[in-house]
Amino acid sequence: MSLRLHLGLMFLAPILVLMGLSASGLRLPVPEFGREYVLRFLLPGDGELALPSILGSRDDSRPLVVIDAGHGGRDPGATGSGVREKDIVLGLALALRDELVASGGIRVALTRDDDRLLALDERPEIARRLGADLFISIHADSAGEQEAVTGASVYTLSSKASSQAAARFAARENDADRVNGLSIEGQSEEVSAILVELSQRRTQEVSDEFARLVIREGEGKIQFHPQAKRSATLAVLRAPDVPSVLYEAGFVTNPSDAERLTSPAGRERFADVMGRAIRVYFARRSATATTSS
């Protein structure tokens, strides 16, 4: 038998075996890694980015908050205790939207208000294009087999993760998509990088202020993780000109957290705490602006 025929059979044999198994109705066993696993794909954008409607106050001078419910569509996020992250965070985002609209004085928009998937870089880009004054991305975590791990936490952007746990979280979230970076038109690559870094530093300071307010307003009302305030290199927080936080609502693998996050009372408590923090934050920013002028 010729070498060429040998090589041809080597490539064709696996294909023929799979075709035969498929025709016979047999299925190949799939290995399980722990209790579950999720396949993530790099999804390209759909071209023109559709911007959501802005609700609440009709006064354009009022501050705008963009709320981002993480994951969605074919990406369920973390799962456990019979719940999925994408469903939990959408419920929390809708509750916060309704609270802000009902209270008045603040404009609000959601990156998604249904079960659909957005590319990771589209989420902060929506906030930037709308001219948002604050961006809040809502997520829920998983602790695997460690069901006792519980509590909420607030992440801000950092060039260096504040802990190994934060670093792992950042790596997992960033795998959902790729960020190509931000270019400053008319500037060299070096100057662009410097401008973005300076802008991010200032924005990070303001984001840290808001994160502390969330924890302060939630004291005694929300169960926080012992390390409630964290920082990580999360791509969804990289908008250099929009103060941003990622709110980790709790752990879906903890039954108490899962029950709290899916109950009407739990969603209402979250919306009340976050709404208070938002109003205090903007009141402080307004006072600072008035003093400066």
URDASUL-V432089 format. One line per field, one symbol per residue. phi: phi as a letter, one per 30 degrees, with the letter a starting at -180 (. if undefined). burial: # if it has 16 or more other C-alpha atoms within 10 Angstrom, else .. Layout:
# URDASUL-V432089
phi: ???
burial: ???
This chain:
# URDASUL-V432089
phi: .ddddeddddddedddddddddddidbddcdccidaabdcbdcddcjdddcddccjeddddddcccccddijhdcdidblhibceeddddddddddeddddddiibcbbcdbbbdbccdeddddddddddidcabbccbbcbcidddddbjdabcbdbdbedadddddddddddddaccdjcccdicddddeddddddddddddddddddeddedddddicbdcdecdcbbaddddcdddbbebbcccdlcddceddddddcdeddddddddddddddddedddddddddddd
burial: ..................................................##..###....###########..######..##################....#########.#.############.#.#############..#.##########..##...##.##..##.##..............##..#...##.##.###.##.###.##...####..###############################.###...#################...........
